[in-house]
Amino acid sequence: MGNALEQLKRETKDDAKLYGCIKELYEQGVPFSELKALIPDIRRTREQLHMKRMLENNNEVLLSMFSKEMSFLLDAKELREEEQFKKLDQLIRQQQSYRKSAAESSPVEKFKRLFLPA
């Protein structure tokens, strides 16, 4: 038994967690040859899980960055629209005041002011 465990320890290459799992299975009666064959699969599965976790974390970070960027862009868009509305409002008021002053300065209006009581 000691020799098999030594070999398993070498096979798991200083991977204490993996060695612990393999040792437990060996002590429960799983044959050495089967355990030796399992090591690469266990490693691969663990690496895939690690990659999956990293990708999920990256996705969370990206989603968070994306939503912050989107809210920033939406705020900027709203500000721009607000500015455009203000400018449009100013233009309309300007046009109205030009029309009013043009109407007031027209010869007909001057004539009315001179001869008709307000």
DSSP file with accessible surface (Angstrom, degrees, kcal/mol):
  #  RESIDUE AA STRUCTURE BP1 BP2  ACC     N-H-->O    O-->H-N    N-H-->O    O-->H-N    TCO  KAPPA ALPHA  PHI   PSI    X-CA   Y-CA   Z-CA
    1    1 A M     >        0   0  128      0, 0.0     4,-2.4     0, 0.0     5,-0.2   0.000 360.0 360.0 360.0 -43.1    0.0    0.0    0.0
    2    2 A G  H  >  +     0   0   51      1,-0.2     4,-2.2     2,-0.2     5,-0.2   0.898 360.0  50.3 -58.6 -41.4    2.8    2.4    0.9
    3    3 A N  H  > S+     0   0  121      2,-0.2     4,-2.3     1,-0.2    -1,-0.2   0.908 109.8  49.8 -64.8 -43.2    4.5    2.0   -2.5
    4    4 A A  H  > S+     0   0   15      1,-0.2     4,-2.6     2,-0.2    -1,-0.2   0.915 111.8  48.5 -62.1 -43.7    1.2    2.6   -4.4
    5    5 A L  H  X S+     0   0   19     -4,-2.4     4,-2.5     2,-0.2    -1,-0.2   0.885 109.5  52.8 -65.0 -37.7    0.6    5.8   -2.4
    6    6 A E  H  X S+     0   0  105     -4,-2.2     4,-2.1    -5,-0.2    -1,-0.2   0.919 111.0  47.0 -61.2 -43.6    4.1    7.0   -3.0
    7    7 A Q  H  X S+     0   0   53     -4,-2.3     4,-2.6     2,-0.2    -2,-0.2   0.906 111.5  50.6 -66.2 -40.5    3.6    6.5   -6.7
    8    8 A L  H  X S+     0   0    0     -4,-2.6     4,-2.1     2,-0.2    -1,-0.2   0.889 107.9  54.0 -62.6 -38.1    0.2    8.3   -6.5
    9    9 A K  H  <>S+     0   0   99     -4,-2.5     5,-0.7     1,-0.2     4,-0.4   0.918 110.5  46.0 -62.4 -41.5    1.9   11.1   -4.7
   10   10 A R  H ><5S+     0   0  150     -4,-2.1     3,-1.1     1,-0.2    -2,-0.2   0.903 111.1  53.2 -65.6 -41.0    4.5   11.3   -7.6
   11   11 A E  H 3<5S+     0   0   54     -4,-2.6    -1,-0.2     1,-0.3    -2,-0.2   0.831 107.2  50.7 -63.3 -34.8    1.6   11.2  -10.1
   12   12 A T  T ><5S-     0   0    1     -4,-2.1     3,-0.8    -5,-0.2    -1,-0.3   0.500 101.2-142.5 -85.1  -1.9   -0.2   14.1   -8.5
   13   13 A K  T < 5 -     0   0  142     -3,-1.1    -3,-0.2    -4,-0.4     3,-0.1   0.894  66.9 -41.5  43.7  68.1    3.0   16.1   -8.6
   14   14 A D  T 3 <S+     0   0  161     -5,-0.7     2,-1.1     1,-0.2    -1,-0.2   0.733  96.8 140.6  57.4  25.2    2.8   18.0   -5.3
   15   15 A D    <>  -     0   0   33     -3,-0.8     4,-3.0    -6,-0.3     5,-0.2  -0.781  29.5-175.5 -98.0  89.8   -0.9   18.7   -5.8
   16   16 A A  H  > S+     0   0   80     -2,-1.1     4,-2.6     1,-0.2    -1,-0.2   0.876  78.3  49.9 -58.7 -40.8   -2.0   18.1   -2.1
   17   17 A K  H  > S+     0   0  160      2,-0.2     4,-2.0     1,-0.2    -1,-0.2   0.938 114.1  44.5 -64.5 -46.5   -5.7   18.5   -2.8
   18   18 A L  H  > S+     0   0    2      2,-0.2     4,-2.7     1,-0.2     5,-0.2   0.931 113.1  51.6 -64.3 -43.9   -5.7   16.0   -5.7
   19   19 A Y  H  X S+     0   0   31     -4,-3.0     4,-3.2     1,-0.2     5,-0.2   0.917 107.4  54.0 -59.4 -42.2   -3.5   13.6   -3.7
   20   20 A G  H  X S+     0   0   33     -4,-2.6     4,-2.2    -5,-0.2    -1,-0.2   0.922 110.9  45.0 -58.7 -45.0   -5.9   13.8   -0.8
   21   21 A C  H  X S+     0   0   68     -4,-2.0     4,-2.3     2,-0.2    -2,-0.2   0.939 115.4  46.8 -64.1 -47.3   -8.9   12.9   -3.0
   22   22 A I  H  X S+     0   0    0     -4,-2.7     4,-2.8     2,-0.2    -2,-0.2   0.917 111.7  51.1 -62.3 -42.5   -7.0   10.1   -4.7
   23   23 A K  H  X S+     0   0   74     -4,-3.2     4,-2.8    -5,-0.2    -1,-0.2   0.923 109.1  51.5 -62.2 -42.7   -5.7    8.7   -1.4
   24   24 A E  H  X S+     0   0  119     -4,-2.2     4,-1.2    -5,-0.2    -1,-0.2   0.926 111.7  46.3 -60.9 -45.0   -9.2    8.7    0.0
   25   25 A L  H  <>S+     0   0   56     -4,-2.3     5,-2.2     1,-0.2     3,-0.3   0.911 111.9  51.8 -64.0 -40.2  -10.5    6.7   -3.0
   26   26 A Y  H ><5S+     0   0   47     -4,-2.8     3,-1.6     1,-0.2    -2,-0.2   0.916 108.4  50.7 -62.3 -42.7   -7.6    4.3   -2.7
   27   27 A E  H 3<5S+     0   0  105     -4,-2.8    -1,-0.2     1,-0.3    -2,-0.2   0.752 104.3  59.0 -69.5 -21.8   -8.3    3.7    0.9
   28   28 A Q  T 3<5S-     0   0  135     -4,-1.2    -1,-0.3    -3,-0.3    -2,-0.2   0.449 129.0 -96.7 -85.5   0.4  -11.9    3.0    0.0
   29   29 A G  T < 5S+     0   0   60     -3,-1.6    -3,-0.2     1,-0.3    -2,-0.1   0.534  70.8 150.1 104.0   7.1  -10.7    0.2   -2.2
   30   30 A V      < -     0   0   37     -5,-2.2    -1,-0.3     1,-0.1    -2,-0.1  -0.615  55.7-106.1 -72.3 128.4  -10.5    1.8   -5.7
   31   31 A P     >  -     0   0   60      0, 0.0     4,-2.0     0, 0.0     3,-0.3  -0.223  19.2-122.6 -60.3 146.7   -7.7   -0.1   -7.6
   32   32 A F  H  > S+     0   0   50      1,-0.2     4,-2.8     2,-0.2     5,-0.2   0.874 110.0  55.6 -54.4 -44.9   -4.4    1.8   -8.1
   33   33 A S  H  > S+     0   0   86      1,-0.2     4,-1.7     2,-0.2    -1,-0.2   0.889 108.3  48.3 -61.4 -38.8   -4.5    1.4  -11.9
   34   34 A E  H  > S+     0   0  113     -3,-0.3     4,-1.6     2,-0.2    -1,-0.2   0.906 112.0  49.3 -67.1 -41.1   -8.0    3.1  -12.1
   35   35 A L  H  X S+     0   0    0     -4,-2.0     4,-1.5     1,-0.2    -2,-0.2   0.921 107.9  53.5 -64.2 -41.8   -6.9    5.9   -9.9
   36   36 A K  H  < S+     0   0   78     -4,-2.8     3,-0.2     1,-0.2    -1,-0.2   0.893 110.1  48.2 -60.5 -39.1   -3.8    6.5  -12.0
   37   37 A A  H  X S+     0   0   66     -4,-1.7     4,-0.6     1,-0.2    -1,-0.2   0.804 108.3  56.2 -70.3 -29.4   -6.0    6.7  -15.0
   38   38 A L  H  X S+     0   0   64     -4,-1.6     4,-2.8     1,-0.2     5,-0.3   0.799  86.8  79.7 -72.1 -31.2   -8.4    9.2  -13.2
   39   39 A I  H  X S+     0   0    3     -4,-1.5     4,-2.7     1,-0.2     5,-0.2   0.894  93.5  45.4 -49.2 -52.1   -5.7   11.7  -12.4
   40   40 A P  H  > S+     0   0   63      0, 0.0     4,-2.8     0, 0.0    -1,-0.2   0.906 114.4  50.0 -61.5 -37.7   -5.5   13.5  -15.8
   41   41 A D  H  X S+     0   0   74     -4,-0.6     4,-2.9    -3,-0.2     5,-0.2   0.922 111.1  48.1 -64.2 -44.4   -9.3   13.6  -16.0
   42   42 A I  H  X S+     0   0   49     -4,-2.8     4,-2.7     1,-0.2    -1,-0.2   0.937 113.3  48.4 -61.5 -45.1   -9.6   15.1  -12.5
   43   43 A R  H  X S+     0   0   56     -4,-2.7     4,-2.7    -5,-0.3    -2,-0.2   0.928 112.7  47.8 -58.3 -48.6   -7.0   17.7  -13.4
   44   44 A R  H  X S+     0   0  125     -4,-2.8     4,-2.7     2,-0.2    -2,-0.2   0.930 112.4  49.0 -60.5 -45.7   -8.7   18.5  -16.7
   45   45 A T  H  X S+     0   0   73     -4,-2.9     4,-2.6     1,-0.2    -1,-0.2   0.921 111.9  48.9 -60.1 -43.9  -12.1   18.9  -15.0
   46   46 A R  H  X S+     0   0   93     -4,-2.7     4,-2.6     1,-0.2    -1,-0.2   0.920 111.2  49.2 -65.2 -39.6  -10.6   21.1  -12.3
   47   47 A E  H  X S+     0   0  120     -4,-2.7     4,-2.9     2,-0.2    -1,-0.2   0.906 111.0  50.7 -64.3 -39.9   -8.9   23.3  -14.9
   48   48 A Q  H  X S+     0   0  119     -4,-2.7     4,-2.9     2,-0.2    -2,-0.2   0.919 111.1  48.0 -64.0 -41.9  -12.2   23.6  -16.9
   49   49 A L  H  X S+     0   0   81     -4,-2.6     4,-2.8     2,-0.2    -2,-0.2   0.914 111.8  50.3 -62.6 -42.2  -14.0   24.6  -13.7
   50   50 A H  H  X S+     0   0  103     -4,-2.6     4,-2.5     2,-0.2    -2,-0.2   0.930 112.5  46.5 -61.1 -46.2  -11.3   27.1  -12.9
   51   51 A M  H  X S+     0   0  100     -4,-2.9     4,-2.9     2,-0.2    -2,-0.2   0.919 111.6  51.7 -61.6 -43.5  -11.6   28.5  -16.5
   52   52 A K  H  X S+     0   0  118     -4,-2.9     4,-2.7     1,-0.2    -2,-0.2   0.933 110.9  47.9 -60.1 -45.1  -15.4   28.6  -16.2
   53   53 A R  H  X S+     0   0  132     -4,-2.8     4,-2.6     2,-0.2    -1,-0.2   0.918 112.0  49.6 -61.9 -43.1  -15.2   30.5  -12.9
   54   54 A M  H  X S+     0   0   84     -4,-2.5     4,-2.8     1,-0.2    -2,-0.2   0.924 111.9  48.1 -62.5 -43.0  -12.7   33.0  -14.4
   55   55 A L  H  X S+     0   0   96     -4,-2.9     4,-2.9     2,-0.2    -2,-0.2   0.913 111.0  50.7 -64.1 -41.7  -14.9   33.5  -17.5
   56   56 A E  H  X S+     0   0   82     -4,-2.7     4,-2.4     2,-0.2    -1,-0.2   0.925 111.8  47.5 -61.5 -43.6  -17.9   34.0  -15.2
   57   57 A N  H  X S+     0   0   85     -4,-2.6     4,-2.5     2,-0.2    -2,-0.2   0.923 112.4  49.6 -62.2 -44.2  -16.0   36.6  -13.2
   58   58 A N  H  X S+     0   0   88     -4,-2.8     4,-3.2     1,-0.2    -2,-0.2   0.908 110.0  51.4 -60.0 -42.1  -14.8   38.3  -16.4
   59   59 A N  H  X S+     0   0   90     -4,-2.9     4,-3.1     2,-0.2    -1,-0.2   0.905 109.2  50.0 -62.3 -41.8  -18.4   38.4  -17.6
   60   60 A E  H  X S+     0   0  129     -4,-2.4     4,-2.5     2,-0.2    -1,-0.2   0.931 113.2  46.5 -61.1 -44.9  -19.6   40.0  -14.4
   61   61 A V  H  X S+     0   0   83     -4,-2.5     4,-2.8     2,-0.2    -2,-0.2   0.939 114.5  47.2 -62.2 -46.6  -16.8   42.6  -14.6
   62   62 A L  H  X S+     0   0  102     -4,-3.2     4,-3.2     2,-0.2    -2,-0.2   0.916 112.0  50.0 -62.5 -42.8  -17.6   43.2  -18.3
   63   63 A L  H  X S+     0   0  116     -4,-3.1     4,-3.0     2,-0.2     5,-0.2   0.919 111.9  48.4 -61.4 -42.6  -21.3   43.5  -17.6
   64   64 A S  H  X S+     0   0   49     -4,-2.5     4,-2.3    -5,-0.2    -2,-0.2   0.936 114.3  45.3 -63.3 -45.8  -20.7   45.9  -14.8
   65   65 A M  H  X S+     0   0  112     -4,-2.8     4,-2.8     2,-0.2    -2,-0.2   0.923 114.1  50.5 -61.9 -43.0  -18.4   48.0  -17.0
   66   66 A F  H  X S+     0   0  127     -4,-3.2     4,-3.1     1,-0.2    -2,-0.2   0.927 110.7  47.5 -62.4 -45.0  -20.9   47.8  -19.9
   67   67 A S  H  X S+     0   0   66     -4,-3.0     4,-2.6     2,-0.2    -1,-0.2   0.895 112.9  49.1 -68.2 -35.9  -23.8   48.9  -17.7
   68   68 A K  H  X S+     0   0  137     -4,-2.3     4,-2.3    -5,-0.2    -1,-0.2   0.935 113.5  46.8 -63.9 -44.7  -21.8   51.8  -16.3
   69   69 A E  H  X S+     0   0  104     -4,-2.8     4,-2.9     2,-0.2    -2,-0.2   0.921 112.6  50.3 -61.7 -43.5  -20.8   52.9  -19.8
   70   70 A M  H  X S+     0   0   77     -4,-3.1     4,-2.8     2,-0.2    -2,-0.2   0.922 110.9  47.5 -63.2 -43.7  -24.4   52.6  -21.0
   71   71 A S  H  X S+     0   0   60     -4,-2.6     4,-2.7     2,-0.2    -1,-0.2   0.901 112.2  51.0 -67.1 -35.3  -25.8   54.7  -18.2
   72   72 A F  H  X S+     0   0  127     -4,-2.3     4,-2.7     2,-0.2    -2,-0.2   0.942 112.1  46.6 -62.7 -45.8  -23.0   57.2  -18.8
   73   73 A L  H  X S+     0   0   83     -4,-2.9     4,-2.6     2,-0.2    -2,-0.2   0.901 112.7  49.6 -64.2 -40.4  -23.9   57.3  -22.5
   74   74 A L  H  X S+     0   0   88     -4,-2.8     4,-2.9     2,-0.2    -1,-0.2   0.923 111.2  49.0 -64.8 -42.8  -27.6   57.6  -21.7
   75   75 A D  H  X S+     0   0   88     -4,-2.7     4,-2.6     2,-0.2    -2,-0.2   0.931 112.5  48.2 -59.8 -44.8  -27.0   60.4  -19.3
   76   76 A A  H  X S+     0   0   29     -4,-2.7     4,-2.6     2,-0.2    -2,-0.2   0.911 111.7  50.1 -62.6 -40.8  -24.9   62.2  -21.9
   77   77 A K  H  X S+     0   0   99     -4,-2.6     4,-2.8     2,-0.2    -2,-0.2   0.925 110.7  49.0 -63.8 -45.0  -27.6   61.6  -24.6
   78   78 A E  H  X S+     0   0  114     -4,-2.9     4,-2.8     1,-0.2    -1,-0.2   0.913 111.6  49.7 -61.1 -42.8  -30.3   63.0  -22.2
   79   79 A L  H  X S+     0   0  103     -4,-2.6     4,-2.7     2,-0.2    -2,-0.2   0.921 111.3  49.0 -60.8 -43.9  -28.1   66.1  -21.5
   80   80 A R  H  X S+     0   0  146     -4,-2.6     4,-2.6     2,-0.2    -2,-0.2   0.926 112.5  47.7 -61.2 -44.6  -27.5   66.6  -25.2
   81   81 A E  H  X S+     0   0   73     -4,-2.8     4,-2.7     2,-0.2    -2,-0.2   0.915 111.1  51.5 -62.9 -41.8  -31.3   66.3  -25.9
   82   82 A E  H  X S+     0   0  102     -4,-2.8     4,-2.5     1,-0.2    -1,-0.2   0.924 110.8  48.3 -59.7 -45.2  -32.0   68.8  -23.1
   83   83 A E  H  X S+     0   0   91     -4,-2.7     4,-2.6     1,-0.2    -2,-0.2   0.909 111.0  50.9 -60.8 -42.3  -29.4   71.2  -24.5
   84   84 A Q  H  X S+     0   0  121     -4,-2.6     4,-2.9     1,-0.2    -2,-0.2   0.911 110.0  49.6 -63.4 -41.2  -31.0   70.8  -28.0
   85   85 A F  H  X S+     0   0  141     -4,-2.7     4,-3.0     2,-0.2    -1,-0.2   0.914 110.8  50.0 -62.8 -42.0  -34.5   71.5  -26.5
   86   86 A K  H  X S+     0   0  108     -4,-2.5     4,-2.7     2,-0.2    -2,-0.2   0.927 112.5  46.8 -60.8 -45.0  -33.2   74.6  -24.7
   87   87 A K  H  X S+     0   0  127     -4,-2.6     4,-2.8     2,-0.2    -2,-0.2   0.919 113.2  49.0 -63.1 -43.4  -31.6   75.9  -28.0
   88   88 A L  H  X S+     0   0   95     -4,-2.9     4,-2.7     2,-0.2    -2,-0.2   0.927 111.3  49.8 -61.5 -44.5  -34.8   75.1  -29.9
   89   89 A D  H  X S+     0   0   72     -4,-3.0     4,-2.7     1,-0.2    -2,-0.2   0.921 111.1  49.4 -59.9 -44.2  -36.8   76.9  -27.3
   90   90 A Q  H  X S+     0   0  129     -4,-2.7     4,-2.9     1,-0.2    -1,-0.2   0.919 110.8  50.2 -61.3 -44.0  -34.4   79.9  -27.5
   91   91 A L  H  X S+     0   0   94     -4,-2.8     4,-3.0     2,-0.2    -2,-0.2   0.917 111.1  48.4 -61.2 -44.3  -34.7   80.0  -31.2
   92   92 A I  H  X S+     0   0   82     -4,-2.7     4,-2.8     2,-0.2    -2,-0.2   0.946 113.7  46.5 -61.3 -47.4  -38.5   79.9  -31.1
   93   93 A R  H  X S+     0   0  149     -4,-2.7     4,-2.7     2,-0.2    -2,-0.2   0.903 112.9  50.6 -61.2 -40.6  -38.6   82.7  -28.5
   94   94 A Q  H  X S+     0   0   89     -4,-2.9     4,-2.8     2,-0.2    -2,-0.2   0.937 110.8  48.3 -61.3 -47.2  -36.1   84.7  -30.6
   95   95 A Q  H  X S+     0   0   87     -4,-3.0     4,-2.9     1,-0.2    -2,-0.2   0.914 111.8  50.0 -59.4 -44.4  -38.2   84.2  -33.7
   96   96 A Q  H  X S+     0   0  110     -4,-2.8     4,-2.7     1,-0.2    -1,-0.2   0.918 111.9  47.4 -61.2 -42.6  -41.3   85.3  -31.8
   97   97 A S  H  X S+     0   0   65     -4,-2.7     4,-2.8     2,-0.2     5,-0.2   0.893 112.0  50.1 -69.7 -35.3  -39.6   88.4  -30.5
   98   98 A Y  H  X S+     0   0  126     -4,-2.8     4,-3.0     2,-0.2    -2,-0.2   0.942 112.9  46.9 -63.3 -45.4  -38.3   89.2  -34.1
   99   99 A R  H  X S+     0   0  162     -4,-2.9     4,-3.1     2,-0.2    -2,-0.2   0.914 113.1  49.1 -61.4 -44.0  -41.8   88.8  -35.5
  100  100 A K  H  X S+     0   0  135     -4,-2.7     4,-2.8     2,-0.2    -2,-0.2   0.943 114.9  43.1 -61.7 -47.7  -43.2   90.9  -32.7
  101  101 A S  H  X S+     0   0   61     -4,-2.8     4,-1.7     2,-0.2    -2,-0.2   0.881 114.9  50.6 -68.6 -33.3  -40.7   93.7  -33.2
  102  102 A A  H  < S+     0   0   55     -4,-3.0     4,-0.5    -5,-0.2    -2,-0.2   0.928 112.4  46.8 -67.1 -41.4  -41.0   93.5  -37.0
  103  103 A A  H >< S+     0   0   51     -4,-3.1     3,-0.9     1,-0.2     6,-0.4   0.906 112.6  49.9 -65.6 -40.8  -44.8   93.7  -36.7
  104  104 A E  H 3< S+     0   0   90     -4,-2.8    -1,-0.2     1,-0.2    -2,-0.2   0.805 112.6  47.2 -68.0 -29.3  -44.5   96.7  -34.2
  105  105 A S  T 3< S+     0   0   67     -4,-1.7    -1,-0.2    -5,-0.2    -2,-0.2   0.442  86.3 113.1 -93.8   3.1  -42.1   98.5  -36.6
  106  106 A S  S <> S-     0   0   38     -3,-0.9     4,-2.2    -4,-0.5     5,-0.2  -0.398  78.5-117.8 -72.4 150.8  -44.2   98.0  -39.7
  107  107 A P  H  > S+     0   0  108      0, 0.0     4,-2.4     0, 0.0     5,-0.2   0.880 114.0  55.6 -56.5 -37.1  -45.7  101.1  -41.2
  108  108 A V  H  > S+     0   0   92      1,-0.2     4,-2.7     2,-0.2     5,-0.2   0.937 108.3  47.6 -61.8 -46.0  -49.3   99.8  -40.6
  109  109 A E  H  > S+     0   0   60     -6,-0.4     4,-2.7     2,-0.2    -1,-0.2   0.911 111.2  50.7 -63.1 -42.1  -48.6   99.3  -36.9
  110  110 A K  H  X S+     0   0  113     -4,-2.2     4,-2.0     1,-0.2    -1,-0.2   0.919 111.1  49.3 -60.8 -41.7  -47.1  102.8  -36.6
  111  111 A F  H  X S+     0   0  128     -4,-2.4     4,-2.2    -5,-0.2     5,-0.3   0.928 111.2  49.1 -62.1 -45.4  -50.1  104.2  -38.3
  112  112 A K  H  X S+     0   0   93     -4,-2.7     4,-3.3     1,-0.2    -2,-0.2   0.904 110.8  50.4 -60.6 -44.8  -52.5  102.3  -36.0
  113  113 A R  H  < S+     0   0  139     -4,-2.7    -1,-0.2     1,-0.2    -2,-0.2   0.861 112.0  48.4 -62.5 -36.9  -50.6  103.5  -32.9
  114  114 A L  H  < S+     0   0  136     -4,-2.0    -1,-0.2    -5,-0.2    -2,-0.2   0.898 126.7  22.4 -70.3 -40.6  -50.7  107.1  -34.1
  115  115 A F  H  < S+     0   0  138     -4,-2.2    -2,-0.2    -5,-0.2    -3,-0.2   0.647 110.7  68.9-106.8 -17.5  -54.4  107.2  -34.9
  116  116 A L  S  < S-     0   0  106     -4,-3.3     2,-0.1    -5,-0.3    -1,-0.1  -0.898  78.8-122.4-109.3 134.2  -56.1  104.4  -32.9
  117  117 A P              0   0  123      0, 0.0    -3,-0.1     0, 0.0    -2,-0.1  -0.438 360.0 360.0 -67.7 145.3  -56.5  104.5  -29.1
  118  118 A A              0   0  155     -5,-0.1    -5,-0.0    -2,-0.1     0, 0.0  -0.378 360.0 360.0 -72.8 360.0  -54.9  101.6  -27.3
